[in-house]
Amino acid sequence: MKPLSETFIDVRRLAILRELHERRTVVATATAVHLTPSAVSQQIATLSRELGVPLLARRGRGVHLTPQAMLLLDHAAVLLRQMERARSELEAFDGTEPGPITIGAFGTAIVNLVAPAIARARRLPRCVVREVEAPECFGELDTGGLDIVITVDYREGPCYKTPRYVRRDLLRDPFFAVVPKSHALAKRRAIPLRKLASEPWVMGADDGPCGEVALAACTASGFRPDIQHRVNDYQAAVALVAAGAGVSIVPGLALAGNALANVAVRPIAGTAPSRSIYAAVRDGSERSPALAAILDALTAAAMR
């Protein structure tokens, strides 16, 4: 192993190694960090060479992290956190205007949270907004492509107390049943999901957070929905329901400002499913005055 004085560690490579540990395959890691699989392998190989220890070992057709890599990740978590804190404290120390803050959020959060926060806050740093959803948003947050992400809790997402992120809860967004206006249940005050068990369904992607919530709600009501249409845009989902193509459940935030002609929107009887919407930043970066101001503005927008 090289002496410490001769060792140079690129923190970006540490972030890629951490992504590989989280995502388990080179291909999934490459997608998350917007590199080719060969570039990911080269970055890890370079880090291994710089440190003089093996970081990957073959296992069948795939690879796994060595014990040395796992030890390195323990230290990387501390190092990356301290780097973020140093950057944030330096920004606060000299009062310089930070570069643009990049916010990644899903579409309805941009409409209902990000845009109002930017419009109503008196003073905010310059923001760049990008529409991006989980899990891609977390890969970009880890590697610095995004500074703040707004997303929802879902099964494959980060745990509530994941140490690599600082989380700001914004709101709980309940789902509503959406049926054609001519449907037999359209005049009810609330619709039990079980009553829609035999209907064709319009639902989000099966690997997406909101599709996961909708499917879990149906399963909890005692049936597996007959999914005829999969769309990731709620306006498209409502349009399909209006056309008589099926029924759906849609979060309230997505219904705000949506064209609701020819559909009936009703509360879901019993315990309605909901999605938890939150903002996340890299651990240590929350000390940045610029990020703190944006998080406060998002919280105010969510309260309104």
N, C-alpha and C positions, 0 to 999 in steps of 0.2 A: 504494500500500500504506500502511496506517495506521502511524503511529509505534508503536514497541514499547510506550511508556507508555500508549497508548490501546487496546492489544490485550488482549482477554481470551479465553483458550482453556479451554473446558470439556473436561477430560480424558475424560469419558464420550463426548463426540463423537469424540475421537481414537480411542477404542476401537471405536466403530461404524465409523469409516472403515477401521480395520485389519481388522475383520470383513468389510467389503465387498471389500477387496483379497483376503482369503483365500478368500471364498466366491463371488466373481465376479458374483453377481446380487443385486439389491435384495431379491427374494423370499426367497432362501436366507439372506441376512443378517437379514431381519426375523424369520424363524423362529428363528434362533440367538439373537437378543437379545430375543425376546419383545416385539416391536413390530410395528405394521402396516407394510407397505411404504411407505405415504405418510409415516408418522412417521420412518422411516429417511431418506427423501429430504429431509424437512424438517430433520432434524438435520444432515445433510451440507450442505444449503443455508445453514443458519445458520452453520456453521463456516466455510464459504467466504466469507460476508459479513463475519464477524468478522475474518478474515485479509486480506480484500480481494484474494483470488486465486481463479481457477477451480480446482475440485477434480474435477469430473466433466465429461466430454464425451460427446456422443451418438455412437454407432456402430451404424448401422442402427436396430433396435428396442431395443437395449440401451444401456448406458453403460459407459465405461471411465474409469479414473483418469488424470488429467492428469500431466505431469511434475512440476508443482508439488505434487500430492498425494503422489507417490512420494517426493519430497524431504522433505515434511512427515512421512511415515511413518518415515523414517530417524531423524528427531529425536524422533518420538513414542515410539519404542522406548526411547530413553534416558530420556526424561521419565517415562514410565510406570514404568520400573524404579526410578528414583530416588524417585518418589512412594511406591512400595511399601516401599522401604528406609527412607525417612523415617518412615513409619507404624510399621514394625516396630521401629525403634530408639527411637521415642518410647514405644512400649508397654513396651519393656524398660527404658527410662530411669526412668520414674516408678512402675513396678511395679503399675499399676492393673489391675484385673480386666477382661479384654477382653470385648467382647460375644460372643454365641454364634458359634461357628465352624460354618459350614455345609459339610457333607460331601456330595458327590454321588457315588453309586456304583451299579453295576448290582446286581441282586438277589442273586446268589450271593456277591458280594463283601461285601454288607451282612451276610449270614448268617454267613459264614466268616471275615471279617476285621474289619469295622467293629464289629459287636456284641461279639465277643470282646475287641477292643482297649478298648472303653469299659468292659466288665465287669471286666477284669483290671487295668487301669492304676490305680495308687493315686490319682494326682491328675491330672485332665484338666480343661481349661476346659469350659464347657457346650457341648454339640454339638447341632446340628440336622442330621438325616440325611434326605436325599432320594434316591429311586430315580430315576436318570437315566443314560442311556447316551450313547456317542459317536454322532454328532458334537455333539449338543446340549450335552453337559456342558462342552465347551470354549468355546462361545459364552457360557455363563453364568459360566464361570471368568474369561473376559476382561473381562466387564462387571461383575464383582463380585457376581453372584448366588450364586456358590459360592466358597468359600475353598480347598477341596481337592477334587480329583476322583480317583476310582479307576477305572481303565479298562484296556483292553488295546490292544496294538499292532495296527494294521491298515493296509491299503494307503493309505487316504485320510487317515489320522491324522497328527499332527505327527511330524516327523522326530525321531530320537533326541536330537539336540543342538539342537533348536529353541530359540533364545535367549530367547523370551518366557516359557518355563516352566522351572522347576527340577523335576527328576524324581527319584523315589525308587523304584528297582526293588524289587518285593516278592517275586514268585515266578514260576516257570514251571509252568504247569498242563497236564499231558499229557491228550490225548483218549483215550477208550476206545471200542471197538466195543460197541454194544448191539444185541442181536438177541433175538427171541422165544426163550423157553426150549426150545421144541419145534424150533428151527431145526437143520438138519443140522450147522452149525458150532458149535453151542452148547457142545459138549464139548471143543473145542480149547483148549489153553492160551493161544494167541494166534491172532488172526484176520488174515490178509492182506486188505487192503481190496479187492484185485483180485477176491477170491472173492465179494465182494458187488456186483460190477458189474452183474449182471442183476436185482438186487432193487429194489423200490420204496423210496424214501428219505424219511425225515423230516428236515428241515433247517431252520435258522434263516433269517431274512430275507436275501435276496440282497444287500442293501445294508448288512448289519450285520457287525461284526467277526468274530463266531464263525461265521456262515454262510460268510463269505469264507474262513476257515481250513479249514473242512470241505470246501468245494468245491475249494480248492487241493490238499488232500490227495488227493482222488479223482483230480483231473487228473494229479497227479504219479504216481499208481499206474496211469495209462494208460486211464482211462475218465471219461466224463461221467455223473454219476448221474442216474437217472430220479427226479426230485424230485416226489413226489406230494403231500406235505404240508409246509407252511411254518408253523412256530410259533416264537415267540421265548421261550417258557417251557420250560425243560428238563424240568420235571415233566410238562408236557403231552406233550413229545416221548417221554419214557419210557413214558407211559401209552399212546400210540399204538403204540409198538413192542410193548408187552405185549398189546395188542389184536390183534396180527398185521397191522397196517396197513403195516409196513415195517421198515427197519433204520435205524440212525443212528450217529453218533459224538458223544460227549458228554464235555466236560471233567470231570476228576476232581472239581474243586471243586463242580460242580453235582450230582454223584452223592452227595456227603456228605449223609446224612440223607434221601435220596430214597427213596420206596417202590419197591423193586426186585423185587417179586413178579412172576413169570411172564416175567422177562427174564434173559438171561445177559450179564454185563459182562465183557469180555475185553480184555487188552492188544492193541494193534495191532502185528502182526508187522513187523519191520524198524524203520525210523526213525519213531517215532510223532509225529504232529503235536502241537503244543502252542501255548498262547497265553501271551504275556508280560503279566503283570499288574503295573501300576505306579501310583503316586500322583503327582500333579502339582500344583504350586502356581504362582502368578504369580511371575515372576522378581523377586527382591527381598523377597518376603513370607516366604521361608524363614527370615529372621532373626527373625521373630516367635517369642517363647518359646512362645506358645500353639500355633502351627502346628508348631513343632519337636517339642513334646511329643506331639502327635497323630501325627506322622509316625513318631516312635520307637515309639509304641504299636502302630501298624499294622505296622511292621517286626517287632516282637516277636511279634505275632499270626501273621504269615506264617511266621515261623521255627517256631512251635509247630505 
